[in-house]
Amino acid sequence: MRLGFSLGSLLSLDEIMECSQVLSRYNPDSIWVPETWGMECCSVISALSQIAKKPKIGSSIINIYSRTPALISMAAATLDTISNGRFILGLGTSSQSIVDEWHGLEFNRPLARMNEYVEIIRLAISGNKVNYTGKFFKLRNFTLLIKPPRNYIPTYLAAINQNMVELAWNIADGVIFYLRPLTELQHTIPKMQQRKKIDVACQLITCVSEDKDEAIERAKKTIAFYVSVGKIYRAFLAHNGFEKETCAIFDEYQKSGLKNNYIEVSDNMVDSLSVCGTPIEVSKKIKRFVKAGVDLPILQFNPIGDVTKSFKLLISALESELT
């Protein structure tokens, strides 16, 4: 079973490096670094690639509004060089509130923008001179000065709604799912894979503790956070079997914030969206998602208590899969 690990938003830079050091002693498929509104992911990827020298290293995800495709081409070529050909470019659209309010840009036509973005990056990475006229981007005589180890870097697209899922299968090497119910994955993945095989990655909220209830509570808090602040996740989950829960979570969030709204996350929701429980349960729970068609489970590490001890507990639970 291939396993990826997502290290980032909940961890300090030192903690990310410490977890990477632990992973360097094993054989994970990949390590992924998110980018939200904390650390800039390319710098972190560069640093951890020098600690964990075997796994692939991915961005999960870089949004396509805050940087130009020319700049991301430069970043991808640089990271592929630094990692000796191990980089995976994970791209996504982010959300309207983040793009409009935090980056001061206009969130418009994300599908068409993504299509142009990927086309330009591939042209640049291939070593060709880029002359491109699109609806969003117009480039003249752009050529990378750096030659990466590969002239083709795998590109994965983060996808929630069906239109972006369709685009991922049309143009990408892989897709990155998140907060997608198990039953929905069982329906969507086989249907899409009949068209064309791509690498299906799914980032899974992962909480492990010797105390099962503690792990479940941690997972519930993470799910409640995304439902509360993520309009697109809230709508998607409501449409896919969790309307009652998402309404209750969001109503409580509007009343009292994030303090207690996790109580409205049902056990069924936790079971369908996350990997949590005691160490002995972890591998079995991951395999449910693999059976649903996920090629690469990416474990989004949610520490419980001391970060190093918590991560080592997770790794010990999966040691047979990582050696």
PAZAPA-4460 file (N, C-alpha, C; in steps of 0.05 Angstrom, whole numbers, plus 32768, in hexadecimal, padded with zeros to 4 digits):
% residues 323
    n_x    n_y    n_z   ca_x   ca_y   ca_z    c_x    c_y    c_z   seq   type   mol
   8011   7FE8   8000   8000   8000   8000   8012   8019   8000     1      M     A
   800D   802A   7FED   801C   8044   7FEC   8010   8056   8001     2      R     A
   8022   8065   800E   8019   8078   8023   8027   8093   801F     3      L     A
   8018   80A9   8020   8023   80C3   8020   801D   80D0   803B     4      G     A
   802C   80E5   8042   8028   80F3   805B   8026   8111   8055     5      F     A
   8013   811E   8061   8010   813B   805E   8019   8148   8078     6      S     A
   802D   8159   8076   8039   8167   808D   8037   8184   8088     7      L     A
   802A   8193   809B   8029   81AF   8095   801A   81C0   80A9     8      G     A
   8001   81C6   80A3   7FF3   81DC   80AF   7FF3   81DB   80CE     9      S     A
   7FF2   81C3   80D9   7FF0   81C1   80F6   800B   81BF   8104    10      L     A
   8020   81BF   80F4   803B   81BB   80FE   804D   81D3   80FA    11      L     A
   8060   81D6   810C   8074   81EB   8109   8089   81E0   80F5    12      S     A
   809A   81F2   80EB   80AF   81EA   80D9   80C1   81D5   80E5    13      L     A
   80C8   81D8   80FE   80D9   81C4   810B   80CB   81AA   810D    14      D     A
   80B1   81AA   8112   80A2   8191   8115   80A0   8183   80FA    15      E     A
   809D   8192   80E4   809C   8186   80C9   80B7   8179   80C4    16      I     A
   80CD   8186   80CA   80E7   817A   80C5   80EC   8161   80D6    17      M     A
   80E2   8162   80EF   80E5   814B   8101   80D5   8133   80F6    18      E     A
   80BD   8138   80ED   80AC   8123   80E1   80B9   8118   80C8    19      C     A
   80C5   812A   80B8   80D3   8121   80A0   80EB   8110   80A6    20      S     A
   80F9   8116   80BC   810F   8106   80C5   8106   80EA   80CC    21      Q     A
   80EF   80E8   80DA   80E4   80CE   80E0   80DD   80BF   80C7    22      V     A
   80D1   80CC   80B4   80C9   80BF   809B   80E1   80B6   808A    23      L     A
   80F8   80C4   808E   8110   80BE   807E   811A   80A2   8084    24      S     A
   8111   8097   809A   811A   807C   80A2   8108   8066   8096    25      R     A
   80F3   806F   8088   80DF   805C   807D   80DC   8060   805F    26      Y     A
   80C8   8054   8053   80C4   8056   8036   80A8   805F   802F    27      N     A
   80A1   8077   8037   8087   8081   802E   8088   8088   8011    28      P     A
   8071   8087   8004   806F   808F   7FE8   8076   80AC   7FE4    29      D     A
   806C   80BD   7FF6   806E   80DA   7FF1   8069   80EA   800B    30      S     A
   8074   8102   800B   806E   8116   8020   8062   812E   8013    31      I     A
   804C   8139   801D   803F   814F   8011   803E   8166   8025    32      W     A
   8041   817E   801A   8041   8196   802B   802A   81A8   8021    33      V     A
   8017   81AE   8033   8001   81C0   802B   800A   81DD   802C    34      P     A
   7FF9   81EE   8021   7FFD   820B   8023   7FE2   8217   8027    35      E     A
   7FDE   8223   803E   7FC4   8230   8044   7FC9   824D   8049    36      T     A
   7FCD   8255   8062   7FD4   8271   8068   7FE9   8272   807D    37      W     A
   7FF9   825D   807D   8010   825C   808F   802A   825C   807F    38      G     A
   8039   8246   8080   8052   8245   8072   804F   8242   8054    39      M     A
   8061   824F   8046   8062   824C   8029   806E   8230   8022    40      E     A
   8060   8220   8012   8067   8204   8010   8080   81FE   8001    41      C     A
   8088   820E   7FED   80A0   8207   7FDE   80B9   8207   7FEE    42      C     A
   80BB   821A   8000   80D2   821C   8012   80D3   8203   8024    43      S     A
   80BC   81FB   802F   80BB   81E4   8041   80C2   81CB   8031    44      V     A
   80B8   81C8   8019   80BE   81B0   8009   80DC   81AF   8003    45      I     A
   80E8   81C5   7FFD   8104   81C6   7FF8   8114   81BC   8010    46      S     A
   810C   81C5   8028   811B   81BD   8040   8117   81A0   8047    47      A     A
   80FE   8196   8046   80FA   817A   804E   8104   8166   803A    48      L     A
   8107   816F   8020   8112   815D   800C   812F   8155   8012    49      S     A
   813C   8166   8021   8158   8160   8028   815A   814E   8041    50      Q     A
   8144   814A   804E   8143   8138   8066   8138   811D   805E    51      I     A
   8122   811D   8051   8116   8104   8047   811E   8101   8029    52      A     A
   8131   80F1   8024   813E   80F1   8009   8133   80DC   7FF6    53      K     A
   8120   80CB   8000   8115   80B6   7FEF   80F9   80BB   7FE4    54      K     A
   80E6   80C5   7FF5   80CB   80C7   7FEB   80C7   80DE   7FD7    55      P     A
   80B2   80DC   7FC7   80AA   80F3   7FB7   80A1   8109   7FC9    56      K     A
   80A3   8122   7FBF   809B   8139   7FCF   8087   814A   7FBF    57      I     A
   8070   814F   7FCB   805B   815D   7FBC   8050   8175   7FCA    58      G     A
   8046   8188   7FBA   8037   819F   7FC4   8019   8198   7FC4    59      S     A
   800D   819C   7FDB   7FF1   8194   7FDE   7FE2   81A9   7FEF    60      S     A
   7FDC   81C0   7FE4   7FDE   81C6   7FC7   7FE8   81E3   7FC4    61      I     A
   7FF2   81E9   7FAC   7FF7   8205   7FA5   7FDF   8210   7F96    62      I     A
   7FD5   8227   7F9E   7FBE   8231   7F90   7FC6   8241   7F77    63      N     A
   7FB5   8242   7F64   7FBC   824C   7F49   7FB6   8269   7F46    64      I     A
   7FB1   8277   7F5C   7FAC   8294   7F5A   7FC2   82A4   7F66    65      Y     A
   7FD0   829A   7F7A   7FE3   82AA   7F89   7FFE   82AC   7F7B    66      S     A
   8003   829B   7F66   801C   829C   7F57   8015   8298   7F3A    67      R     A
   8027   82A3   7F29   8023   829F   7F0C   802D   8283   7F04    68      T     A
   8023   8278   7EEE   802D   825E   7EE5   804B   825E   7EDE    69      P     A
   8055   8275   7ED5   8072   8277   7ED0   8082   8274   7EEA    70      A     A
   8078   8280   7F00   8086   827E   7F19   8084   8261   7F24    71      L     A
   806D   8255   7F21   806B   8239   7F2A   807B   8226   7F19    72      I     A
   807F   822C   7F00   8091   821C   7EEF   80AD   821E   7EFA    73      S     A
   80B5   8236   7F02   80D0   823A   7F0E   80D2   822A   7F28    74      M     A
   80BE   822C   7F39   80BE   821E   7F53   80BF   8200   7F4F    75      A     A
   80AF   81F6   7F3C   80AE   81D9   7F38   80C9   81CF   7F2D    76      A     A
   80D5   81DE   7F1B   80EF   81D6   7F10   8104   81D6   7F26    77      A     A
   8103   81EA   7F37   8116   81ED   7F4D   8113   81D6   7F61    78      T     A
   80FA   81D0   7F69   80F5   81BB   7F7C   80FB   819F   7F71    79      L     A
   80F6   819C   7F57   80FE   8182   7F4B   811C   817F   7F4B    80      D     A
   812A   8195   7F47   8147   8194   7F47   8152   818E   7F63    81      T     A
   8147   819D   7F77   8150   8199   7F93   814B   817D   7F9D    82      I     A
   8134   8172   7F95   812C   8157   7F9E   8136   8140   7F8C    83      S     A
   8146   8147   7F78   8150   8132   7F65   8139   8123   7F58    84      N     A
   8126   8132   7F4D   8111   8126   7F3D   80FA   8119   7F4D    85      G     A
   80F4   8124   7F65   80DF   8117   7F75   80C7   8129   7F79    86      R     A
   80C6   813F   7F6C   80B0   8152   7F72   8097   814C   7F63    87      F     A
   8080   814F   7F71   8065   814E   7F65   8058   8169   7F69    88      I     A
   804E   8174   7F53   8040   818E   7F55   8023   818A   7F5A    89      L     A
   801A   8191   7F72   7FFE   8190   7F78   7FF2   81AC   7F77    90      G     A
   7FDD   81AF   7F67   7FD1   81C9   7F62   7FB3   81C9   7F6A    91      L     A
   7FA9   81E0   7F72   7F8D   81E2   7F78   7F84   81FF   7F75    92      G     A
   7F6A   8203   7F78   7F5F   821E   7F73   7F5C   822E   7F8D    93      T     A
   7F5F   8222   7FA4   7F5A   822F   7FBD   7F3C   8236   7FBE    94      S     A
   7F35   824D   7FCA   7F19   8254   7FCC   7F15   8272   7FC7    95      S     A
   7EFD   827A   7FC2   7EF7   8296   7FBC   7EFF   82A8   7FD2    96      Q     A
   7EF9   82A0   7FEB   7EFF   82B2   8001   7F1D   82B6   8005    97      S     A
   7F2D   82A1   8002   7F4A   82A4   8005   7F55   82B4   7FEE    98      I     A
   7F4D   82AE   7FD6   7F58   82BC   7FBE   7F50   82DA   7FBE    99      V     A
   7F37   82DF   7FC2   7F2C   82FA   7FC1   7F35   830B   7FD9   100      D     A
   7F33   8300   7FF1   7F36   8310   8009   7F53   8310   8013   101      E     A
   7F61   82FA   8010   7F7D   82F9   801B   7F92   82FF   8006   102      W     A
   7F8D   82F7   7FED   7FA1   82FD   7FD8   7F99   8316   7FC8   103      H     A
   7F81   8320   7FCC   7F79   8338   7FBE   7F76   8334   7FA0   104      G     A
   7F6F   831B   7F98   7F6B   8315   7F7C   7F4F   830D   7F76   105      L     A
   7F49   8309   7F5D   7F2D   8302   7F55   7F2C   82E4   7F50   106      E     A
   7F1A   82D6   7F5F   7F16   82BA   7F5B   7F02   82B6   7F45   107      F     A
   7F0C   82B1   7F2D   7EF9   82AD   7F17   7F02   8296   7F05   108      N     A
   7EEF   8288   7EFA   7EF2   8273   7EE7   7F09   8260   7EEE   109      R     A
   7F08   8253   7F04   7F1E   8242   7F0E   7F25   822B   7EFB   110      P     A
   7F11   821F   7EEE   7F16   8209   7EDC   7F27   8211   7EC4   111      L     A
   7F1F   8227   7EB7   7F2E   8230   7EA0   7F49   823A   7EA8   112      A     A
   7F4B   8247   7EBE   7F65   8250   7EC8   7F78   8238   7ECD   113      R     A
   7F6D   8224   7EDA   7F7E   820C   7EE0   7F88   81FF   7EC7   114      M     A
   7F77   81FD   7EB3   7F7F   81F1   7E9A   7F96   8200   7E8D   115      N     A
   7F94   821B   7E8C   7FAA   822A   7E81   7FC3   8228   7E92   116      E     A
   7FC0   8228   7EAB   7FD6   8227   7EBE   7FE7   820E   7EBA   117      Y     A
   7FD9   81F7   7EB8   7FE7   81DE   7EB4   7FF5   81DD   7E98   118      V     A
   7FE7   81E7   7E84   7FF3   81E7   7E69   800D   81F7   7E69   119      E     A
   800D   820F   7E75   8025   8220   7E75   803C   8213   7E85   120      I     A
   8036   8208   7E9C   804A   81FB   7EAC   8057   81E4   7E9D   121      I     A
   8047   81D4   7E90   8052   81BD   7E81   8064   81C6   7E6A   122      R     A
   805B   81DB   7E5C   806B   81E6   7E47   8086   81EF   7E51   123      L     A
   8086   81FD   7E68   809E   8208   7E73   80B1   81F2   7E7D   124      A     A
   80A6   81DF   7E8B   80B6   81C9   7E96   80C3   81B8   7E80   125      I     A
   80B5   81B6   7E6A   80C0   81A6   7E54   80D9   81B3   7E47   126      S     A
   80DE   81CC   7E4E   80F6   81D9   7E43   80F0   81EA   7E2B   127      G     A
   80D7   81EA   7E22   80D0   81FA   7E0A   80CD   8218   7E12   128      N     A
   80D1   8229   7DFE   80CA   8245   7E01   80AC   8248   7E01   129      K     A
   80A2   8257   7E14   8085   8259   7E18   807B   8273   7E0B   130      V     A
   806B   8270   7DF6   805B   8285   7DEB   803E   827C   7DED   131      N     A
   802F   828A   7DFE   8015   827F   7E05   8001   8296   7E06   132      Y     A
   7FEA   8292   7DF9   7FD5   82A6   7DFA   7FBB   8298   7E03   133      T     A
   7FB3   829E   7E1B   7F9B   8292   7E26   7F88   82A8   7E30   134      G     A
   7F73   82A0   7E3D   7F60   82B3   7E47   7F6A   82C0   7E61   135      K     A
   7F7C   82B2   7E6F   7F87   82BC   7E88   7FA4   82C5   7E86   136      F     A
   7FB3   82B5   7E77   7FD0   82BA   7E76   7FDA   82BE   7E5A   137      F     A
   7FEC   82D1   7E57   7FF8   82D6   7E3D   8016   82D8   7E43   138      K     A
   8025   82C5   7E39   8042   82C4   7E3D   8051   82C6   7E23   139      L     A
   8067   82D5   7E23   8077   82D7   7E0B   8094   82D0   7E11   140      R     A
   809E   82BC   7E03   80BB   82B6   7E04   80C5   82AF   7E20   141      N     A
   80B4   82A1   7E2F   80BD   8298   7E4A   80CB   827D   7E48   142      F     A
   80E3   827C   7E52   80F2   8263   7E53   8100   8260   7E6E   143      T     A
   80FE   8249   7E7A   810C   8244   7E93   812A   8243   7E8F   144      L     A
   8139   8251   7EA0   8156   824F   7E9F   8160   8235   7EAC   145      L     A
   8150   822A   7EBE   8157   8212   7ECC   814D   81F9   7EBD   146      I     A
   815D   81E4   7EBC   8154   81CB   7EB0   8150   81B6   7EC6   147      K     A
   8138   81AF   7ECD   8134   819C   7EE2   813B   8180   7ED9   148      P     A
   813E   816D   7EEC   8145   8151   7EE5   8132   8145   7ED1   149      P     A
   8118   814D   7ED2   8104   8142   7EC0   80F8   8158   7EB0   150      R     A
   80F0   8152   7E97   80E2   8166   7E87   80C4   8162   7E89   151      N     A
   80BB   8152   7E9C   809F   814E   7EA1   809C   8149   7EBF   152      Y     A
   808F   815B   7ECD   808A   8158   7EEA   806D   8151   7EEF   153      I     A
   8067   813B   7EFD   804B   8133   7F01   803B   814A   7F0E   154      P     A
   8023   814D   7F04   8011   8162   7F0E   7FF7   8155   7F18   155      T     A
   7FF0   815B   7F31   7FD8   8151   7F3E   7FC5   8169   7F43   156      Y     A
   7FAC   8165   7F3F   7F98   817B   7F44   7F87   8174   7F5C   157      L     A
   7F84   8186   7F6F   7F71   8183   7F84   7F55   8188   7F79   158      A     A
   7F42   8177   7F80   7F28   8179   7F74   7F12   8173   7F88   159      A     A
   7EFE   8184   7F88   7EE7   817F   7F99   7ECE   817B   7F87   160      I     A
   7EC6   8190   7F7A   7EAE   818E   7F69   7EB3   817F   7F4F   161      N     A
   7E9E   8175   7F43   7EA0   8162   7F2D   7EAF   816E   7F15   162      Q     A
   7EAB   8188   7F10   7EB9   8194   7EF9   7ED7   8193   7EFC   163      N     A
   7EE1   8197   7F14   7EFE   8196   7F19   7F07   8179   7F18   164      M     A
   7EF7   8166   7F21   7EFD   814A   7F1F   7F00   8142   7F02   165      V     A
   7EEE   814C   7EF1   7EEF   8146   7ED5   7F09   8151   7EC9   166      E     A
   7F10   816A   7ED1   7F29   8176   7EC6   7F41   8166   7ECF   167      L     A
   7F42   815E   7EE8   7F59   814E   7EF1   7F5D   8135   7EE0   168      A     A
   7F47   8127   7EDA   7F4A   810F   7ECA   7F51   8116   7EAD   169      W     A
   7F4A   812E   7EA4   7F50   8136   7E89   7F6D   813E   7E85   170      N     A
   7F79   814C   7E99   7F93   8159   7E94   7FA9   8151   7EA8   171      I     A
   7FA2   8145   7EBE   7FB6   8141   7ED4   7FC1   8125   7ED5   172      A     A
   7FD7   8122   7EE3   7FE2   8107   7EE9   7FD5   80FB   7F01   173      D     A
   7FCA   810B   7F12   7FBD   8101   7F2A   7FA9   8115   7F34   174      G     A
   7F98   810B   7F47   7F85   811C   7F54   7F89   811A   7F72   175      V     A
   7F84   8130   7F80   7F86   8130   7F9D   7F6A   8136   7FA9   176      I     A
   7F5E   8123   7FB6   7F44   8126   7FC3   7F48   812D   7FE0   177      F     A
   7F34   813A   7FEC   7F35   8140   8009   7F19   8143   8013   178      Y     A
   7F14   813A   802B   7EF9   813B   8037   7EE4   8130   8025   179      L     A
   7EE9   8118   801B   7ED6   810C   8008   7ECC   80F2   8015   180      R     A
   7EB2   80F0   8019   7EA7   80D8   8027   7EAF   80BE   8019   181      P     A
   7EB3   80AA   8029   7EBB   8090   801E   7EA7   8086   8009   182      L     A
   7E8E   8089   800E   7E7A   807F   7FFB   7E7B   808F   7FE1   183      T     A
   7E82   80A8   7FE2   7E84   80B8   7FCA   7E9D   80B0   7FBA   184      E     A
   7EB3   80AA   7FC8   7ECB   80A0   7FBB   7EC5   8086   7FAD   185      L     A
   7EB6   8075   7FBA   7EB0   805B   7FAE   7EA0   805E   7F94   186      Q     A
   7E91   8073   7F92   7E81   8078   7F7A   7E92   8087   7F64   187      H     A
   7EA0   809C   7F6D   7EAE   80AD   7F59   7EC6   80A1   7F4D   188      T     A
   7ED7   8095   7F5D   7EF1   808B   7F53   7EEE   8076   7F3D   189      I     A
   7EDF   8061   7F41   7EDD   804D   7F2B   7ED1   8059   7F12   190      P     A
   7EBE   806B   7F15   7EB2   8077   7EFD   7EC6   8088   7EEE   191      K     A
   7ED6   8097   7EFC   7EEA   80A8   7EEE   7F01   8098   7EE3   192      M     A
   7F09   8083   7EF2   7F20   8073   7EE9   7F1A   8063   7ED0   193      Q     A
   7F01   805F   7ECB   7EF9   8051   7EB2   7F01   8061   7E99   194      Q     A
   7F02   807B   7E9C   7F09   808D   7E86   7F27   808C   7E80   195      R     A
   7F36   808F   7E95   7F53   8090   7E93   7F5F   808C   7EAF   196      K     A
   7F74   807D   7EB1   7F80   8078   7ECB   7F92   808F   7ED2   197      K     A
   7F8D   809C   7EE9   7FA0   80AF   7EF4   7FA4   80A7   7F11   198      I     A
   7FB8   80B3   7F1E   7FBE   80AD   7F3A   7FAA   80BB   7F4C   199      D     A
   7F9B   80AC   7F5C   7F87   80B7   7F6D   7F92   80B9   7F8A   200      V     A
   7F97   80D1   7F92   7FA0   80D6   7FAE   7F89   80E2   7FBE   201      A     A
   7F88   80DA   7FD7   7F74   80E6   7FE8   7F81   80EC   8003   202      C     A
   7F7F   8106   800A   7F8A   810E   8024   7F76   8108   803A   203      Q     A
   7F7F   80F9   804E   7F6E   80F0   8063   7F76   80FB   807E   204      L     A
   7F63   8108   808B   7F68   8111   80A7   7F6F   80F9   80B8   205      I     A
   7F86   80FA   80C5   7F91   80E3   80D3   7F98   80EA   80EF   206      T     A
   7F8B   80DC   8102   7F8E   80E1   811F   7F91   80C6   812D   207      C     A
   7FA7   80C2   813A   7FAD   80A8   8147   7FB4   80AD   8164   208      V     A
   7FA8   809C   8175   7FAE   809E   8192   7FA8   8082   819E   209      S     A
   7FB5   807D   81B4   7FAE   8064   81C3   7F92   8067   81CF   210      E     A
   7F89   807F   81D2   7F6E   8085   81DB   7F5C   808A   81C2   211      D     A
   7F4B   8077   81BB   7F3B   807A   81A3   7F2A   8093   81A3   212      K     A
   7F1D   8099   81BA   7F0B   80B0   81BC   7F1B   80CA   81B7   213      D     A
   7F33   80CB   81C0   7F44   80E3   81BC   7F4A   80E7   819E   214      E     A
   7F4F   80D1   8190   7F55   80D2   8174   7F3C   80DB   8165   215      A     A
   7F25   80D1   816C   7F0C   80D8   815F   7F05   80F6   8164   216      I     A
   7F09   80FF   817C   7F04   811B   8182   7F16   812D   8171   217      E     A
   7F2F   8125   816E   7F42   8136   815E   7F39   8137   8141   218      R     A
   7F30   8120   8137   7F27   8120   811B   7F0D   8131   8118   219      A     A
   7EFC   812F   812C   7EE3   813F   812A   7EEA   815D   812A   220      K     A
   7EFD   8166   8139   7F04   8182   813A   7F0F   818C   811F   221      K     A
   7F1F   817A   8111   7F29   8182   80F7   7F13   8183   80E2   222      T     A
   7F01   8170   80E3   7EEB   8170   80D0   7ED9   8188   80D5   223      I     A
   7ED4   818E   80EE   7EC3   81A5   80F5   7ED0   81BF   80EB   224      A     A
   7EEA   81C1   80ED   7EF8   81D9   80E3   7EF3   81DD   80C5   225      F     A
   7EF7   81C8   80B5   7EF4   81CB   8098   7ED7   81D0   8090   226      Y     A
   7EC5   81C4   809E   7EA8   81C9   8098   7EA1   81E5   809F   227      V     A
   7EAD   81F0   80B4   7EA6   820B   80BE   7EB1   8220   80AB   228      S     A
   7ECA   821E   80A3   7ED7   8234   8094   7ED7   822F   8076   229      V     A
   7ED1   8216   806E   7ED3   820F   8052   7EB8   820C   8045   230      G     A
   7EAE   8221   8038   7E93   8220   802C   7E91   820A   8018   231      K     A
   7EA5   8205   8008   7EA4   81F1   7FF3   7EA3   81D5   7FFE   232      I     A
   7EB2   81D0   8014   7EB1   81B6   8021   7E96   81B2   802F   233      Y     A
   7E8C   81C7   803B   7E72   81C5   8048   7E5C   81BE   8034   234      R     A
   7E5C   81CB   801D   7E48   81C5   8009   7E4B   81A9   7FFE   235      A     A
   7E64   81A1   7FF9   7E69   8186   7FEE   7E60   8170   8001   236      F     A
   7E67   8173   801A   7E60   815F   802E   7E41   815E   8033   237      L     A
   7E35   8175   8032   7E18   8176   8035   7E0A   8168   801E   238      A     A
   7E16   816A   8006   7E0B   815D   7FEF   7E10   813F   7FEE   239      H     A
   7E23   8137   7FFE   7E2B   811A   7FFE   7E27   810C   8018   240      N     A
   7E0F   8111   8024   7E07   8100   803A   7E09   810D   8056   241      G     A
   7E14   8125   8058   7E19   8130   8072   7E0C   814C   8075   242      F     A
   7DF5   814F   806A   7DE7   8169   806C   7DE0   8171   8088   243      E     A
   7DD6   815E   8097   7DCE   8163   80B3   7DE6   816B   80C4   244      K     A
   7DFC   815C   80C1   7E13   8162   80D1   7E20   817D   80C9   245      E     A
   7E22   8183   80AF   7E2F   819B   80A7   7E1F   81B4   80AF   246      T     A
   7E05   81B2   80AE   7DF4   81C8   80B7   7DF8   81CD   80D5   247      C     A
   7DF8   81B7   80E5   7DFC   81BA   8102   7E17   81C4   8109   248      A     A
   7E2C   81BB   80FB   7E47   81C4   8101   7E49   81E2   80FB   249      I     A
   7E3F   81EA   80E4   7E41   8206   80DC   7E30   8219   80ED   250      F     A
   7E19   820F   80F5   7E08   821F   8107   7E16   8224   8121   251      D     A
   7E22   8210   812C   7E30   8213   8146   7E49   8224   8143   252      E     A
   7E56   8222   812C   7E6D   8233   8126   7E65   8250   8126   253      Y     A
   7E4F   8257   811A   7E45   8272   8119   7E3E   827D   8135   254      Q     A
   7E36   826B   8146   7E2E   8273   8161   7E46   8276   8174   255      K     A
   7E58   8262   8173   7E6D   8262   8187   7E89   825C   817D   256      S     A
   7E8C   825C   8163   7EA7   8257   8157   7EAE   8239   8157   257      G     A
   7EC7   8233   8159   7ED0   8217   8156   7ED3   8208   8170   258      L     A
   7ECB   8215   8186   7ED0   8209   81A0   7EC1   81EE   81A4   259      K     A
   7EA8   81ED   819D   7E98   81D5   81A2   7E8A   81C9   818A   260      N     A
   7E8D   81D5   8172   7E7D   81CC   815C   7E85   81B1   8152   261      N     A
   7E9D   81A7   815A   7EA5   818C   8152   7E92   8177   815D   262      Y     A
   7E84   817E   8172   7E71   816A   817E   7E5C   8162   816A   263      I     A
   7E56   8174   8156   7E42   816E   8142   7E4C   815C   812B   264      E     A
   7E65   8156   812C   7E70   8143   8118   7E69   8126   8121   265      V     A
   7E5A   8118   8110   7E51   80FD   8117   7E68   80E9   8115   266      S     A
   7E65   80D3   8122   7E78   80BD   8120   7E79   80B2   8103   267      D     A
   7E62   80B2   80F6   7E61   80A9   80DA   7E72   80BC   80C8   268      N     A
   7E71   80D5   80CE   7E80   80E9   80BF   7E9E   80E4   80C3   269      M     A
   7EA6   80DF   80DB   7EC2   80D9   80E1   7ECB   80C0   80D3   270      V     A
   7EBB   80AC   80D4   7EC2   8092   80C8   7EC4   8094   80AA   271      D     A
   7EB4   80A6   809D   7EB4   80A9   8080   7EC9   80BB   8076   272      S     A
   7ED4   80CD   8087   7EE6   80E2   807D   7F02   80E0   8087   273      L     A
   7F07   80CF   809B   7F21   80D0   80A8   7F2C   80B5   80AF   274      S     A
   7F45   80B5   80B7   7F52   809D   80C2   7F59   80A5   80DF   275      V     A
   7F4A   809A   80F2   7F50   80A0   810E   7F49   8088   811F   276      C     A
   7F57   8088   8136   7F53   8072   8149   7F6D   806A   8155   277      G     A
   7F6E   8051   815F   7F87   8047   816C   7F9A   803D   8157   278      T     A
   7FB3   8039   815E   7FC7   8030   814A   7FBF   8016   813C   279      P     A
   7FB3   8004   814A   7FAC   7FEA   813E   7F96   7FED   8129   280      I     A
   7F87   8003   8129   7F71   8007   8116   7F79   8015   80FD   281      E     A
   7F90   8023   80FD   7F97   8036   80E8   7F99   8029   80CD   282      V     A
   7FA9   8015   80CA   7FAD   8009   80B0   7F93   7FFE   80A4   283      S     A
   7F83   7FF2   80B4   7F69   7FE7   80AB   7F57   7FFE   80A0   284      K     A
   7F58   8015   80AE   7F47   802B   80A5   7F51   8038   808B   285      K     A
   7F6B   8039   8088   7F76   8043   806F   7F6E   8031   8058   286      I     A
   7F6F   8018   805C   7F6A   8004   8046   7F4D   8006   803C   287      K     A
   7F3B   8011   804C   7F20   8015   8042   7F20   8029   802B   288      R     A
   7F31   803E   802D   7F32   8052   8018   7F41   8047   8000   289      F     A
   7F55   8036   8004   7F62   8029   7FEE   7F4F   8017   7FDF   290      V     A
   7F3F   8009   7FEE   7F2B   7FF7   7FE1   7F16   8007   7FD1   291      K     A
   7F12   8020   7FD9   7EFF   8032   7FCB   7F0B   803C   7FB1   292      A     A
   7F25   8038   7FAD   7F32   8041   7F94   7F48   8056   7F98   293      G     A
   7F4E   805D   7FB0   7F63   8070   7FB6   7F7E   8062   7FB2   294      V     A
   7F8E   806D   7F9F   7FA9   8061   7F9A   7FBD   806A   7FAF   295      D     A
   7FBA   8083   7FB8   7FCD   808E   7FCA   7FBF   809C   7FE1   296      L     A
   7FBB   808F   7FF8   7FB2   809D   8010   7FC8   80B0   801A   297      P     A
   7FC1   80C9   801D   7FD3   80DD   8029   7FCA   80E3   8045   298      I     A
   7FD9   80DB   8059   7FD0   80DE   8074   7FD6   80FA   807E   299      L     A
   7FC2   8109   8083   7FC5   8124   808E   7FC8   8122   80AC   300      Q     A
   7FE0   8124   80B4   7FE7   811F   80D0   7FDC   8135   80E2   301      F     A
   7FCA   812C   80F4   7FBF   813E   8109   7FCA   8136   8124   302      N     A
   7FDE   8144   812F   7FEA   813B   8147   7FD7   813C   815F   303      P     A
   7FDC   8129   8171   7FCD   8129   818B   7FE2   812A   81A1   304      I     A
   7FE3   8140   81B0   7FF8   8143   81C4   8012   814A   81B8   305      G     A
   8028   813E   81C3   8042   8143   81B9   8045   813A   819B   306      D     A
   804E   814D   818A   804E   8147   816D   8060   8130   8166   307      V     A
   8078   812F   8171   808B   811A   816A   8081   80FF   8173   308      T     A
   8077   80FD   818B   806C   80E4   8195   8054   80DB   8185   309      K     A
   8043   80EE   817E   802B   80E8   816F   8032   80DE   8153   310      S     A
   8046   80EA   8147   804D   80E1   812C   805B   80C6   812D   311      F     A
   806B   80C1   8140   8078   80A7   8143   8064   8091   8148   312      K     A
   804F   8098   8157   8039   8084   815B   802C   807D   8141   313      L     A
   8026   8092   8131   801A   808C   8116   802D   807B   8105   314      L     A
   8046   8081   8105   8059   8072   80F4   805B   8055   80FE   315      I     A
   805C   8052   8119   805E   8037   8124   8046   8026   811C   316      S     A
   802F   8033   811A   8016   8024   8112   8017   801B   80F5   317      A     A
   8028   8029   80E5   8029   8023   80C8   8044   8018   80BF   318      L     A
   8055   8010   80D2   8070   8008   80CD   8071   7FF2   80B8   319      E     A
   805F   7FDF   80B9   8060   7FC9   80A5   805A   7FD2   8089   320      S     A
   804C   7FE9   8086   8045   7FF4   806C   805C   8005   8062   321      E     A
   806E   800E   8073   8082   8022   806C   809E   8016   806A   322      L     A
   80A1   7FFC   806F   80BC   7FF0   806D   80BD   7FDC   8056   323      T     A
***
